Amino acid sequence: MQLQHTLKKSYSFEGKGLHTGRVAKMTINPAPADTGIRFRRTDIGEDAYVPALAENVSSTARSTTISCGDASVMTIEHVLSALTGMGVDNALIDIDNVEVPILDGSAKPYIDAIWAEGFEEQDRPRKYIEISDTIEIRNDKKGSVVRIEPADEFSYNVQIDFNSRVLGVQNAGWDRSVSFVEEIGTCRTFVFFHELEFLFNNNLVKGGDVDNAIVIVEHPVTDTQVENMSRLFNVPALKVREDGYLSNLVLRFPNECARHKLLDLIGDLRLCGGFLKAKVTAEKSGHGINTTAAKAVRNLK
C-alpha cells in the first residue's frame, strides 16, 4: 500500500509572474494527510483558500487559473506538476500575489530545492483516481484530443504538432520507467518569436524574458527585429541559430518543447484531486482541453 507524503519543511520562492509581471513570494508548506493541495492568498486573508481542483478553474488563457470566492491564483500548472512528479500528496501553498512566479519556466527550481531533502511519510493511503470507462475530450477546431483510459498503472503520452519547420512533430511520455525529476521537470516553456512580438506589443506576458522561455523563430526575421528583442530583454548579441531557436538558451533535450507540454498536462490533470491511475494520451493539447478532461474525471465521482 502506497502511503501519502508531504514535505519535510517549508520552501520559499520569489519572482515575477509570467503574464502579470507582478513579483510574488510563494511558500510551499507541509500539510496534514488528506489535505490535498491548496493555495492560500495571504495578501487577501488567512482564510483565502483555493483548493487545487478542476471545478475551481476560472481561466485557461495561456496558463491555468483557479479561483474560489475573491481569491484567484494564476499559472499554477508548473508547481502542481512538480509536486505530482515528486510524489507529494499534501501541501499548503501560501502566495502573496495573484500569479505563481515563472522562475526559469520549468519545474526545476522546485525540484532543486525539495527533492534532495526527501519527504515525510503520512499514515493514510494515497488517493488514486481510477476510472472504469474511457473519457475522451476533443476540440475539432484545434485538432486537439485528450483521452483517459482505465489502466492498472499510470502513463502519460503527449504529441505536439504546430505545423512548425523548427519543431516538427514531437512526442514525450511519462510512466514508472521515466524519471520526472531528471527528464520532464527540467523542461522549460516555449514561445514562437512572432507570438512574443505580438504579446509584448499588446502589453501581455509582462514577466517574460529570455531566462524563462525557449524562443522558436519559425518565420524569417530581420536583424532589426532581433536587435529590438535584444534591447527589450537587455541581452546583448541575441541571434537566430541555424536550428531555428533564438540564442538565449541551450536545449536540455531535443524534444524539450514536447516534454514541457507533458509537464503542463501532468500539472493540469492533478486538478482531478489526486494521482491518476490511468493511461493518458494527448495530441495538440493545451490548458483548456487538459482542465476540461480533469473536470470530466471529477464529474465521475
N, C-alpha and C positions, 0 to 999 in steps of 0.2 A: 504493500500500500504506500503510495506516494503522499507524504505529508506536506502541509502548507509551509511556506517560507516567507520571512520578512527580512528587512535589513538589520544589520547588527548595530548601526548607528545612523545618524543623520548626515546628509551630504548636501552642500550648497553650491549653486551655480548662478552666475550672473552674466548678463549680456543683453544685446538688442534682440527684439522680436523681428523676424524677417519682414513681415508685412507692415507693422506699425512703426518700427524703428524705436519703440519705447524700451528703455532699459528696465529689466525686471530681475529681482533676486528670487530664486526658486530653491526651496529646500525639500528634499525627499526624505521623509521620516519613516521609521518603523511604525507598524500598525498592528493591532491585535488580530488574531485569527478571525476569518470570515468577514473582515472589513472590505476586502477587495481593494481597488484603487480609487481614491477620492482626492480631488483637488479642493483647496480652500483659498479663497481670495482674501488674504489677510488685510489688504487695504480697504476692504468693504466691511469686514467684521469677523469675529471669531466663529460665527455660525454660518458663514457664506460658503457652504459646501456645494461642490458639483461632482456627483458620482460619475465615474467614467463608464457610462452605459449608453447603449445606442439610442435609447429613447430621449436622451438629452442632447443629441446632435442638433445644432441650430444653424450651421452653415458648413458647406464643403467647398467654398470658393478658394481654391489654391492651397487649402490646408483644412484640417478638421477642427471645428469649434464645438464645444459643448456648453450648455447653459442650464442654469436652474435658478428660478426667481430672477433677481437682479444681477446675479454673478455669471460671468462668461469666462472661458479660458480658450484661447486660440492656439492652433498649431501644436496639438497635444500628441501627434502620431509618433514622433521620434522617441519621446520619453516612454510612452506606452510600449513601443516596440522593444526598447532596451530592457524594461522590466520583464516583459514576456520572454524575451530571448534568454535572459539570465535566470529565469525561473522564480520570479518574485510574485507571490500571490497577493500580498497585502502591503499597502503603502499609503501614507498621507502626504500629499504634495502641497506644501504651502507656497503661494506665489503672491507677490505684492503689486502685480500689474496684470494687464489683460492677456498678454501673449508670452508663451514659453520662449526663452532665449533660443535662438537658432544655433549658437555656438559654432561648430565647424560644419554644420549642415548634415551631420550624421548622428549616430548614437554613441560614437567613440568616446566623447568626454564622460558620459555616464559609465561606460564600461571601464575606462581607465581609473575612475575614482572608486568604483564599487566592487568590481569583480575580485580583485586580489584580497579584499577583506573577508570575503565569504559571507554567508547568510545565516540567519537564525531559524532553526527548525521549530515548527509550532505543533501543537498537539491535536490538530484536526486534519482530516484527509483533504487532499487537494480537490477542488471543484472542477471536474472535467465537463465540458459541454459536448454532449453527444447528440446525434440526430438519427432518426430512423428512416427518413426519406431524403432524397436529393433535393437541394434548393438550387435553383438557377435564376440568376438575375441578369437581364440583358438590357443593353442600350443600343438598339439597332442603328440609331443615327450616328453614334460614335464607333460602332463596331465592337463594343465592349461586352464582356461577359465575366461573371464570377460564378463558379459552380462549386458547391459544397456537398460532398458525398459522404455517406456513412463509411467509417473505417475504424479498424482496431488501433491504429497509430496515426499520429498527425503527419501531414505532409502539405507543403505549400509549393506551388509551381506557378511562375509568372512568365508571360511573354509580352515584350513591348515591341511595338512597330509604329513609328511616327512617320513612315514613308521617308526616312532620312538616309541620305547617301553616307553620312558620317556614322550614325549608329547602326544602320541596317536593322535586322531583326535579332533581338537578344532574348535570352532565356536565363532564368535563375530559379533555384529551388532550395528548400529547407526541409530537412527531416532529422531524425536522430543521428544520422551519419554525417551531418554538416554542422560545423561549429558556428553558431550565431555570432559569438564574440569575435572570432577571427575572420569570418568570411562574409558576414552580412552587416553587422552592426557598425562597421567602419566605413560603409559606403555612403557617399555624400549626395545631396540633392543636385539637380542639374536644371539648366535652363538654356533655351536657344537664344543666340545673340540678338536676333530680330525681336524676340519677345522682351528681352531685357531693355532694349532701347524704348520700346513702347511703354513698358511698365514704368520706367524712370521718367519718361516724358509725361506720363499721366499721374505722377506722384504716388505710385504704388511701390511695393517691395522697398519700403523706406529703410529697412535694416539690411538690405542685401549688399554684399561686397564680394570681392574675388577671393576672400578667405573661406567662404562658406558655400560655394556653388561651383560646379563644373559648368563651363560655358561652351556650348556647341555652336560652331559657326557653319550653318547649313548653306547659306546663300553667299555669293561673293560680296565682300565688303571693301570699302575704300580705306586707305591709310588714315584719312581724316576721321572716319568713324572709329577706328581702333584708337587713335590718339585721343579722341574725345572720351572714350571709355577709360583710358589710362588716367586722364585728368579727373574724371568723375570719381574713380576709385583711389586716386592719389597713389597709383602704382606705375612707376616709370617703365617704359620699354615693353609694354604688352604687345604681343604679336599673335598672329594666327599660325599654328603649327601645321605641318604638312598633313597630319591626320584629321584636321578639321576642328581641333579644340583650341580654345584660347589658352595662351601660355601661362595662365595664372597657377595652374595645378598640374601635378602628375597623377595620372590614373592609378588607383590602387589595384584595380582589376580591369582586364579588357572589357568586361561587361558590367562595370561598376554601376552604370545607369539602371540596368535591369535589376541588379541587386538592391539598389536603393528603392525601386518600386516595390520590391519584395519586402523591404524593411517597412515601408509605408503600409502595405497590406497587413502585415503582422500587427502593427500598431492599431490600425483601424478595426481589425477583427477582434482585438482584445476588448472592444466595446460590447462583445457578446456577454461579458461578465465573468469570464474565466478562461481556462485553457481549452481551446478547441481540439477535440479528438475526432478529426475528420480529414478527408482528402480535399484540399482547396486548389482549384485551378482557375487562374485569372488571365485574361487576354485584354490588352489595352485598358487596363483598369486605372481608376483614379479614386479620389476620396469619396465622391458621390456614390458610385456603384459599390465601393467597399462598405460604406456605412449602411447603405440600403440592404446589403447582404447580412450585415450584423443585426439590423433590425428584424429581418426575416427570421433569423435564428432566435432572437429574443421572443418573437411572437409565437414560437412553437411551445413556449412554456405554459 
